[in-house]
Amino acid sequence: MVPNIQIQTNSFVANVQDIKKIIKLHLKASDITLKSIDSLEIYILPEDGSLYYVATTTDHRIFKNEQPLFV
């Protein structure tokens, strides 16, 4: 079973699976393989629906988005 988790505040509603998909697509588009990621931190600003992340690879490189992603 995969739970359906949603984040809801005022007018902002986002599904956790959708957030993960957006970030994974952005990482792949940046030529970062998902297998190389050791840790992934996701930050959500519900005021405007923007997403930021910090990904650390197994060889200790750090990748993050400078421009926000949106749900």
Residue pairs with C-beta under 8 A, 6 or more apart in sequence:
2 17
4 15
4 17
5 15
5 16
5 17
6 13
6 14
6 15
6 16
7 13
7 14
7 16
7 19
7 44
7 46
9 46
10 46
12 46
12 47
12 49
14 44
14 46
14 49
14 71
18 71
19 42
19 44
19 51
19 71
20 42
22 51
22 69
22 70
22 71
23 40
23 42
23 51
23 53
23 69
24 34
26 53
26 65
26 69
27 34
27 37
27 53
27 55
27 63
28 34
30 63
32 55
32 57
32 63
36 57
36 58
36 59
37 55
37 56
37 57
37 58
38 56
38 57
38 58
38 60
39 55
39 56
40 53
40 54
40 55
40 56
41 53
41 54
41 55
42 51
42 52
42 53
43 51
43 52
43 53
43 54
44 50
44 51
45 51
45 52
45 68
48 68
48 70
49 70
49 71
50 68
50 69
50 70
51 65
51 68
51 69
51 70
51 71
52 64
52 65
52 68
52 69
53 64
53 65
53 69
54 62
54 63
54 64
55 62
55 63
55 64
56 62
56 63
57 63
